[in-house]
Amino acid sequence: MKVISAALETSAAGAEGFPREDLPEVAFLGRSNVGKSSLLNKLAARRGLARTSASPGKTRLLHFFRLVVRDDDAPDASRDRTLLFVDLPGYGYAQVSHAEREQWKTLIERYLAARPPLRVAVLLQDVRRDPADDETLLLAWLEERGVPSLVAITKTDKLPPMQRAKRLREIERAFALPAGRVVATSAEKGLGIGELWTAIAARL
């Protein structure tokens, strides 16, 4: 997939600020500091599109990014597509108050459960962590509401090849998802970006 253009559309603290257009949306969610912004930037082929930070909890709003994309085999712009990437606040051990974490949780659930343009939710999982209840319950919650989901395993470059392959098998077994719904990635090295785009495009 070739990205023709990418830019911030809007940032919202609630449903009143969500875009009104019925463009297909791809939501990115995961534990704080899992690498959401880095992966989103790599997919969008724009280094500074989503802000990255070493401090968990940096994303405190829903950020909508407008992308114009073209299939690799498309001859010209006649088949270009416009979609929105949605960077959701991270959950887990963010350095914020309990009340603020609960506010984020409510915002995320309201978006995921009642957003007609949402086509797929991409859950990010650090290759060095075992999936916890936060992840498995979230996937079940999405399944119950009919929201298609993918798992992007992040930061795979942090492990040597043999250890990486073992961890990928363990995580895939833990999620127990069909083939094609778990994609190993590295925003740093560009690993798995094409495969993840293919999985996303199939659900738009």
C-alpha positions as CSV (number, residue, x, y, z in Angstrom):
1,M,0.0,0.0,0.0
2,K,1.4,3.4,-1.0
3,V,0.5,6.4,1.2
4,I,-0.1,9.5,-0.9
5,S,-0.8,11.9,1.9
6,A,-1.3,11.8,5.7
7,A,-2.2,14.6,8.1
8,L,-3.8,15.2,11.4
9,E,-7.6,15.6,10.9
10,T,-8.7,16.4,14.5
11,S,-8.2,15.5,18.1
12,A,-11.2,14.8,20.3
13,A,-12.0,14.4,24.0
14,G,-15.5,13.1,23.3
15,A,-18.0,12.1,20.7
16,E,-18.9,15.6,19.9
17,G,-15.5,16.1,18.5
18,F,-15.4,13.0,16.3
19,P,-15.3,13.6,12.5
20,R,-18.7,13.8,10.8
21,E,-17.6,12.2,7.5
22,D,-18.4,8.5,7.0
23,L,-14.8,7.6,6.1
24,P,-13.6,4.1,7.0
25,E,-11.7,4.2,10.3
26,V,-8.8,2.0,11.6
27,A,-8.4,2.2,15.4
28,F,-5.1,1.5,17.1
29,L,-5.1,0.6,20.8
30,G,-2.9,-1.0,23.4
31,R,-1.1,-0.8,26.6
32,S,0.8,2.5,27.4
33,N,4.2,2.7,25.8
34,V,3.5,-0.3,23.5
35,G,4.6,1.7,20.5
36,K,1.3,2.8,19.0
37,S,2.5,6.1,17.7
38,S,5.7,4.7,16.2
39,L,3.8,1.9,14.4
40,L,1.2,4.4,13.1
41,N,3.9,6.7,11.8
42,K,5.6,3.8,10.0
43,L,2.3,2.7,8.4
44,A,1.6,6.2,7.3
45,A,5.2,6.7,6.0
46,R,5.4,9.9,8.0
47,R,8.0,10.2,10.7
48,G,6.3,12.8,12.8
49,L,2.6,12.3,12.1
50,A,1.8,10.9,15.6
51,R,3.8,12.2,18.5
52,T,5.9,9.6,20.3
53,S,7.1,9.8,23.9
54,A,9.1,7.6,26.3
55,S,6.6,8.6,29.0
56,P,3.5,6.3,29.2
57,G,0.2,8.0,28.8
58,K,1.3,10.7,26.3
59,T,-1.9,10.2,24.2
60,R,-4.8,11.6,26.2
61,L,-7.2,12.3,23.4
62,L,-8.4,10.4,20.3
63,H,-6.3,11.6,17.4
64,F,-7.8,11.2,13.9
65,F,-5.4,11.1,11.0
66,R,-6.6,11.4,7.4
67,L,-4.7,9.2,4.9
68,V,-5.0,8.9,1.1
69,V,-3.7,5.5,0.0
70,R,-3.2,3.7,-3.3
71,D,-2.9,0.0,-3.9
72,D,0.6,-1.0,-5.1
73,D,-0.8,-2.3,-8.3
74,A,-3.1,0.7,-9.1
75,P,-2.1,2.4,-12.3
76,D,-3.1,5.9,-11.3
77,A,-5.0,8.0,-8.7
78,S,-8.5,6.9,-10.0
79,R,-8.5,4.2,-7.3
80,D,-7.1,6.2,-4.4
81,R,-8.9,5.7,-1.1
82,T,-9.3,8.0,1.9
83,L,-9.4,6.6,5.4
84,L,-8.8,7.7,9.0
85,F,-6.3,6.2,11.4
86,V,-7.4,6.7,15.0
87,D,-4.8,6.7,17.8
88,L,-6.6,5.8,21.0
89,P,-5.2,6.6,24.6
90,G,-3.1,3.8,26.0
91,Y,-4.3,1.7,29.0
92,G,-2.3,0.1,31.8
93,Y,0.2,1.8,34.0
94,A,0.2,5.3,32.6
95,Q,1.6,7.9,35.0
96,V,-1.8,9.6,35.6
97,S,-4.5,9.5,38.2
98,H,-7.0,6.7,38.6
99,A,-9.8,9.1,37.8
100,E,-8.1,10.1,34.5
101,R,-7.5,6.4,33.6
102,E,-11.2,5.7,34.2
103,Q,-12.1,8.7,32.0
104,W,-10.0,7.3,29.2
105,K,-11.5,3.9,29.5
106,T,-15.0,5.3,29.2
107,L,-14.0,7.3,26.2
108,I,-12.4,4.3,24.4
109,E,-15.3,2.0,25.1
110,R,-17.8,4.6,23.8
111,Y,-15.8,5.0,20.6
112,L,-15.3,1.3,19.9
113,A,-18.9,0.3,20.8
114,A,-20.8,3.0,18.8
115,R,-18.7,4.2,15.9
116,P,-20.3,3.1,12.6
117,P,-17.3,4.1,10.4
118,L,-15.0,1.8,12.4
119,R,-13.8,-1.0,10.1
120,V,-11.1,-2.7,12.2
121,A,-9.4,-2.3,15.6
122,V,-5.7,-3.1,15.7
123,L,-4.5,-4.2,19.2
124,L,-0.8,-3.8,19.8
125,Q,1.1,-6.3,21.9
126,D,4.8,-5.9,22.9
127,V,6.7,-9.1,22.0
128,R,8.4,-9.0,25.3
129,R,5.2,-9.2,27.3
130,D,2.7,-12.0,27.8
131,P,-0.8,-11.1,26.9
132,A,-2.7,-10.2,30.0
133,D,-6.4,-10.1,30.9
134,D,-6.4,-6.5,29.5
135,E,-5.7,-7.8,26.1
136,T,-7.7,-11.0,26.0
137,L,-10.8,-9.5,27.5
138,L,-10.5,-6.5,25.1
139,L,-10.5,-8.9,22.1
140,A,-13.5,-10.8,23.5
141,W,-15.3,-7.4,24.1
142,L,-14.7,-6.4,20.5
143,E,-15.8,-9.8,19.2
144,E,-19.1,-9.6,21.2
145,R,-19.8,-6.2,19.6
146,G,-19.0,-7.3,16.1
147,V,-15.9,-5.2,15.7
148,P,-13.2,-6.9,13.5
149,S,-9.8,-7.0,15.2
150,L,-6.2,-7.7,14.4
151,V,-3.2,-8.1,16.7
152,A,0.1,-6.3,15.8
153,I,3.0,-7.7,17.8
154,T,5.4,-4.8,18.3
155,K,9.1,-4.2,18.9
156,T,10.1,-7.6,17.5
157,D,13.6,-6.2,16.7
158,K,14.3,-6.1,20.4
159,L,14.8,-9.9,20.5
160,P,17.4,-12.0,18.6
161,P,15.9,-14.1,15.8
162,M,15.6,-17.5,17.7
163,Q,14.1,-15.9,20.8
164,R,11.8,-13.8,18.6
165,A,10.4,-16.8,16.8
166,K,9.7,-18.6,20.1
167,R,8.0,-15.6,21.6
168,L,5.8,-15.1,18.5
169,R,4.6,-18.7,18.7
170,E,3.8,-18.3,22.4
171,I,1.8,-15.1,21.9
172,E,-0.1,-16.5,18.9
173,R,-1.1,-19.5,21.0
174,A,-2.2,-17.2,23.9
175,F,-4.5,-15.2,21.6
176,A,-5.8,-18.3,19.8
177,L,-6.7,-16.3,16.7
178,P,-6.9,-17.6,13.1
179,A,-4.0,-17.2,10.8
180,G,-3.7,-13.7,9.3
181,R,-5.0,-11.9,12.4
182,V,-1.7,-11.8,14.2
183,V,1.1,-9.8,12.5
184,A,4.7,-9.4,13.8
185,T,6.0,-5.9,13.3
186,S,8.9,-3.6,14.1
187,A,8.4,0.1,13.5
188,E,12.2,0.6,13.9
189,K,13.1,-1.9,11.2
190,G,10.0,-1.8,9.1
191,L,9.3,-5.5,9.6
192,G,5.7,-6.6,8.9
193,I,4.5,-3.2,7.7
194,G,3.4,-4.5,4.3
195,E,1.7,-7.6,5.9
196,L,-0.2,-5.4,8.4
197,W,-1.3,-3.1,5.6
198,T,-2.6,-6.1,3.7
199,A,-4.6,-7.3,6.7
200,I,-6.0,-3.8,7.3
201,A,-7.0,-3.3,3.6
202,A,-8.9,-6.6,3.5
203,R,-11.2,-5.2,6.2
204,L,-11.9,-1.7,4.8
